[in-house]
Amino acid sequence: MITVWGRTNSINVQKVMWAIGELGLECQRVEAGGQFGGLDTPEYGAMNPNRKIPVIDDGGTVLWESNACVRYLAARYGQGFLWPEEPGVRARSDMWMDWVSTTVIPDMTVAFWGLIRTPEAQRDHHAIRVAMDNLGRTFSILEGHLAGQHYVVDDSLSMGDVVVGAACHRYLSLPMERPVLGHVKAYYERLGHRPAFREQVMLPLS
C-alpha cells in the first residue's frame, strides 16, 4: 500500500495520484498542506525537510519532489508503459517532464496564483498578462510537437504525459484568453478519456 501526503487541488499531488491510478496501485492519501496543515510537525519534517507536498511512502521508500515520485512509480511498476524501455525514448519523456518544471511552471505559478488564489482587488493584472502571454508562446511549442503524434513521446502514454497533461489541465482551465492550440486541445481531450486522469486531474481549480 502506497501512502501519499497531499491535497487534491495541488498539481504536484495530482501528478502522483494520476500515475498511481494509471498503474492500478493501491493507495491511501493523507490530507496535508494548505487548509489541512500538518507540514510543520516533526514527523512530516523527518519525511520531507522542505515541508512541501507531496510525499510518498512505498513500503519504506520515502520520496518527495513530485517528478521524482512519478519517475520512481513508473520505473518500479510501469516498465514498458509509463517507463519506456528504450533509453532514448525514456530520455525524451524525461525531457518533457523537465520542460514543464523549468519552462512552464514559473509563468504558470504567476498566472494561477494571480487568477485563482488572489482576490480580484489585489491582483497584479500586468504580471498576470505577461505570464499568460509567455504561456501562450510556451504551449505553442507543445502545439507544434503534438502536430504529428498523440502523446509527448510518439503514440504511447508515458511518464512525460503525466506531468505535461497535468500542466495542460491547469493552463486550459485558467479564466484567460489563449491562442488557438488545436493539437494541445485534442491531446487534452484524448487524456480526458482516461479514467485516472478524469478522477485525479480534471478537477476545478482552487
N, C-alpha and C positions, 0 to 999 in steps of 0.2 A: 504493500500500500504506500503510495506516494503522498506526502503531505506538502501542501502549498500554502504559504502565508501571503495574504494579499487581498485586495478588494476588487470587485468585478469591474469597476469603472476605470481601472488602471490599464493602459495599453500594454504595459510590460507584463502584468499578470495575465491579460487576455492572450498574449502570445504563448505563454507557457501552458495555459489551460487548453488552448486550441491544439497545441502539439499533443498534449496528453489525450485529448478527445480523439484526434486522428489515429493515434496509436492504440486506442482502446484499452488504456491502462486504468486500473482502479486508483482513485484519488480522493482525498479529503482536503477541503480548503478551509483554512482558518482565517476568519476576518481579521485584517490587520491594516494599519495605515489609515490616513485621513480621519474620518469621523470615528473610526474604530480604535485608533491609537494602538498601544501595545508595542511600539517600536523603541521605547525608551527603557524597557525592562532589561535587567542584566541577562536574562535568558535569551532575549532576542539579540542583544548586542554580542553574545557569545556566538550566535549563528552568523550574524552579519554586522561587522563593526561599523559599516556605513549607515546602518539603521534605516534602510530603504526596503521597498518591496520590488519583486517577490523574493522569497527564499523557498527552496525546495529541500526536502529530506527524503531520499530514496534509500531506505534500508541502511541509514547511517552515512550515506553520501550526501553531504550538505553543501548546497551551492547557492550563490547569489549572482546577480547580473543576468538579466533575462535572456540575452542572446546565448550566453554560456549555458544556461539551463536548457534552452531549445536544442543547442548542439549536443549536449550530453544525452538528452532524451532520444534524439534522432539517432545518435551513434549507438546507444545501448539497445534500443528497442525498434529502430526503424531502418536497419540495414537494407539497402536496395529500395527503400521507399523515401522517407524524409531524408535519409542519409544516403546520397548517391554513392555507389560503389567505385565508380571510375574517378580517380583523383582530380582530373581536370574538370569534370562536371561538378564534382563536390566543391571545388575551389570557386567556380562561377556562382554556385548557390551561396557560398560563404560571402563572396564579393557583394552580392546584393543585400545581404544582411548588414554588412558594414556600411554600405551606401546609405541605408536608412539611418543608421546611428550618426554618421558623420555629416551627411548632406541634407537629409530630410528633417531630422529631429530639431536642430537648432531653430529653424523657422517655424516648424510645427508647434513647438513649445510656446513661442510668442503668440501665434495666432490662436491656439487652443486656450491658453490661459486668458488671453485678452477677450475672446469672444464668449467663452463658456464659464469661466470661473472668476471673472471680474465684473462687478456691477457696471451697468451702462455708463453712469455718470463718471466713473473712474477710469474708463478705457482710454488707452493711448491709440487713437484711431490711425494716426500716421504710422506708428510702429506695426500695427496690425496689417495695414495696407501694404507696407513694404514686405512684410513676411509672406503675405498671400501672393504678392507678385513673384517673389522668389520661389515660392512653392509651385506656382504655375509653370515657371521655367524648369524647375526640378522634375516635376511629374511629366513634363513633355519629353524628358529623357526616357522615362519608363514607357511613355506612349510609343516612341519610336522603336524601343526594344521589343515591345509586345506586338508590333505590326506583323511579325512573321511567326509567332508561336503563341501557345496557350498559357504557358507559365513562365516564370523568370528563367528557368533552365529547360529549354526545349519544350516538350509537351507532357511533362510529368511533374506532379506536385512534389516539392522538396522543402527542406527547412527554410530556404530562402523565401518561399512564398508565405510561410508562417509570419515572417517579420514584415515583408512588403505588403501582404494582404491586410494586416492589422493597421498599417500606416495608411493604406488606401481608404479603409473604412473611416478613419478619423478625418482624413482630408476631404473626402467626398461628403461627409456629414456636416462639415462646418458651414454655418449660415453666411456664406460669402460667394460672390461670383467667381467662376473658374473658367479657364479656357476649355474649348471643346476637346475632350480627350476620349474619343470613341473606343480606342483599344483598351484604355485603362478601365473605362466603364464596363466593357464586355468582360474583362478579366474579373472585375469585382462581382459582376453578375454570375460568372462561372463559379467563383468561390462561394457565392451565396447558395448554390445547390448542395453544398457540403454541410451536413447536419452539425458537425462540430464547430464550423465557422459561424453558422447562424446562432448557435447557442452561446458561444463564448465571446464572439467578437461583435456581431451585429446588434449592439446594444445602444440605447440612447446615450448621447454624450452628456456627461455631468461632472 
